[in-house]
């Protein structure tokens, strides 16, 4: 086995084999294809996906995240114009350890648009990785 393939298998050694292809596409090939605009494009791809598959509740958004193998999503806090979510789970923990940093902009865009659709108001989402806690926090702000 050549060194590049050995490194690929090493980076994704803890990921179920059924997901390795997805992880390589999402974390390595898609960013190469999208170039400098990858963050913006992934965010809008998430928004587009949300419009195609609108959820009827916040709980259903969490179910969708799980079905897509994005992780376990929980609403932590809800304020008048702010929602704080936590993404966790085994795959989330593994993604935080990749040599190539994992981009959660697709999930952020999806979450922003789902909240927009549920509330009928504009929403945007930012995220922060917490390596020590092995979680991602998403903050959705509405107008």
C-alpha positions in Angstrom: 0.0 0.0 0.0 1.4 3.4 -0.9 2.0 6.1 1.7 -0.9 8.3 0.7 -3.5 5.5 1.0 -1.9 4.4 4.3 -2.3 8.0 5.6 -5.9 8.1 4.4 -6.8 4.9 6.2 -4.9 6.0 9.3 -6.8 9.4 9.5 -10.2 7.6 9.2 -9.3 4.4 11.1 -11.9 5.0 13.8 -14.7 5.8 11.3 -17.1 3.0 10.3 -16.1 1.7 6.8 -19.6 2.6 5.5 -18.9 6.3 6.2 -15.3 6.6 5.0 -16.3 7.5 1.5 -18.6 10.2 2.8 -16.0 11.6 5.1 -13.4 11.8 2.3 -15.8 13.5 -0.1 -17.0 15.9 2.5 -13.7 16.7 4.2 -11.2 16.6 1.4 -12.7 16.6 -2.1 -15.5 19.0 -1.7 -13.3 21.8 -0.1 -10.8 21.3 -3.0 -13.6 21.6 -5.5 -15.2 24.7 -3.9 -11.9 26.5 -3.2 -11.7 29.8 -1.3 -15.5 30.1 -1.3 -16.0 26.7 0.5 -17.3 28.1 3.7 -20.0 30.3 2.0 -21.0 27.6 -0.5 -21.3 24.9 2.2 -23.4 27.2 4.3 -25.8 27.9 1.4 -25.9 24.2 0.5 -27.1 23.6 4.1 -29.8 26.2 3.7 -30.9 24.7 0.3 -31.0 21.2 1.9 -33.3 22.6 4.7 -35.7 24.1 2.1 -35.9 20.7 0.4 -36.5 18.8 3.7 -38.2 21.2 6.1 -38.6 20.0 9.6 -41.8 20.5 11.6 -40.1 20.9 15.0 -36.7 21.4 16.7 -36.9 17.7 17.8 -37.3 16.7 14.1 -34.2 18.8 13.2 -32.2 16.7 15.8 -33.7 13.5 14.2 -32.6 14.7 10.8 -29.1 15.4 12.0 -28.9 11.9 13.4 -30.2 10.3 10.2 -27.6 12.2 8.1 -24.8 11.0 10.4 -24.1 14.6 11.4 -24.2 13.8 15.1 -26.6 14.2 18.1 -28.1 17.7 18.2 -29.6 19.2 21.3 -31.2 22.5 22.1 -29.3 23.8 25.1 -30.8 27.3 25.5 -33.5 29.3 24.0 -33.8 33.1 24.3 -36.0 35.6 22.6 -33.8 35.9 19.5 -31.1 33.3 20.1 -31.0 29.5 20.1 -28.0 27.6 21.3 -27.5 24.0 20.2 -24.8 21.4 21.0 -23.7 18.8 18.5 -22.1 15.7 20.1 -21.6 12.0 19.6 -19.0 9.5 18.6 -18.6 10.7 15.0 -18.4 14.3 16.1 -15.6 13.4 18.4 -13.7 11.7 15.6 -14.3 14.6 13.3 -12.7 17.0 15.8 -9.5 14.8 15.7 -9.0 14.8 11.9 -5.7 16.1 10.6 -7.7 18.2 8.1 -10.1 20.3 10.2 -13.7 19.4 9.6 -16.0 22.2 8.4 -19.4 22.3 10.1 -20.8 25.1 7.8 -23.2 22.8 6.0 -24.8 21.9 9.3 -24.8 25.6 10.4 -26.6 26.6 7.2 -29.1 23.8 7.5 -29.8 24.8 11.1 -30.2 28.5 10.3 -32.7 27.8 7.5 -34.7 25.3 9.6 -35.1 27.9 12.3 -36.0 30.5 9.6 -38.7 28.1 8.3 -40.1 27.2 11.8 -40.3 30.8 13.0 -41.0 32.7 9.8 -38.2 35.1 10.5 -34.6 35.4 9.2 -32.0 33.4 11.1 -28.2 33.0 10.8 -26.0 30.5 12.5 -22.3 30.4 13.7 -20.5 27.6 15.3 -17.6 27.0 17.6 -15.6 23.7 18.1 -14.8 22.6 21.6 -12.1 20.1 21.4 -11.8 19.5 25.1 -15.5 18.9 25.5 -15.6 17.1 22.1 -18.7 19.1 21.0 -19.7 21.8 18.6 -21.9 24.7 19.7 -24.2 26.4 17.2 -25.7 29.8 17.9 -28.7 30.7 15.8 -29.6 34.4 15.9 -33.0 35.5 14.6 -34.3 39.0 13.6 
